[in-house]
Amino acid sequence: MIRFVRASGGALGAILAIALAGGSQDFFDPSAWGRLVLSGWTVAWAVLGYSIMPYITVQPAQRMVRGAKALSSGDFVAGILGLLVGLVIGALLGLPLANAPEPWAWVLPIGVSVVLGLGMMGLTVAKRDDLFEAATRSGLLARSDAKAPEVSLIGPRIYVDTSAVIDGRITDVAASGFLVGTLVVPRFVLAELQRIADHADQGRRTRGRRGLETLSLLQKDPRTAVELTDEDDRTVDAVDAKLLSLARQHAGAILTTDYNLNRVAQLEGVRVLNLNHLANALKPAFLPGEDLTVRVIQQGKEPGQGVAFLDDGTMVVVENGGMHLERDLEVTVTRVLQTVAGRMVFAHPRA
């Protein structure tokens, strides 16, 4: 696609160069030197067209597509209606302006249409909720009786970090009803997810797409209050710093799985909801002297140690268990160690 666009740009540049040369007969004479200058002139314009064509066609189009994807359906419809209304008003005002002297006879009508079209588009997007409500009250739009169950956007504001969205467990936690409040997803978090989903690396691209799918599931769940917001703190650039700033401003919380963000938020006095901490807290508690049945699957770091795992992923280090590989073994808990990575249980075979 890019090669075709560049080739088209080169061809257009060459055509434009020849057209300009045809209008300047005094400069390009028919002598050998003139033909050489004409050839160089044409090649220069072809190279220029080949170089800049993607930047004035493909890249602006891609930015427009990304911007349109980020818009909600209501914003998109309101923007199109506002653009049409602005162009119609611009055309009506442009008719008398067409009688102005040249070159204003064509500059003014086009300029008025462009300014009014873009201005009305921005105005209708900014006030779309008020306009739709006014149209519904006046009877221009029918109020739907069969509404999906609405979730009240009340309670504490819980700002969702990119890591929590990509993790995926947020859907189950939100559906369980343990998250009391509104899940707030700022546009800059959505933009970061989109950048990850468009990444050249396959692994990052898969994670980004999983995050976008998680957000879609959250929005469709009537039990979960989700709000996409344009709130931003433009004084900082990092996404984590923006989230911390917004959470402080609105006395909200941050939902994340990022260990570093968790520590910084705690230092700054911002409430943190860490999915990893929740998962560790829900793991069953073990007391010294409690009996378990485990299956030793590998050798431990120390001589004679064996390692087993419970169904929830908890690691069990069995002293003198290395000789019982691939066997079910009854053990007795000696101590439990809580680490950043999770809970570790130490045990020894039952006598």
WOZILIN-V74008 format. One record per pair of residues at least 24 apart in sequence whose C-alpha atoms are under 6 Angstrom apart, sorted by the first residue. I is the first residue (numbers start at 1). GAP is how many residues later the second one is. Records with the same first field share a line. If there is no record, write none. Layout:
BEGIN
I: GAP + GAP
END
This chain:
BEGIN
6: 44 + 47
9: 40 + 41 + 44
10: 36 + 37 + 39 + 40
13: 32 + 33 + 36
14: 28 + 31 + 32
17: 25 + 28
75: 50
78: 46 + 47
79: 42 + 46
82: 38 + 39 + 42
83: 34 + 37 + 38
86: 30 + 31 + 34
87: 26 + 30
90: 26
151: 74
153: 29 + 72
155: 26
156: 25 + 96
157: 24 + 25 + 95
158: 24 + 25 + 26 + 94 + 95 + 96
159: 25 + 95
160: 25 + 94 + 95
161: 94 + 95
163: 93 + 94
164: 92 + 93
165: 46
166: 45
182: 43 + 44
183: 43
184: 42 + 43
185: 43
186: 42 + 43 + 44
187: 43
288: 45 + 46 + 47
289: 43 + 44
290: 42 + 43
291: 40 + 41
292: 38 + 39
293: 36 + 37
294: 34 + 35
295: 32 + 33 + 34
296: 29 + 30
297: 28 + 29
315: 29
316: 29 + 30
317: 29
318: 29 + 30
319: 29
END
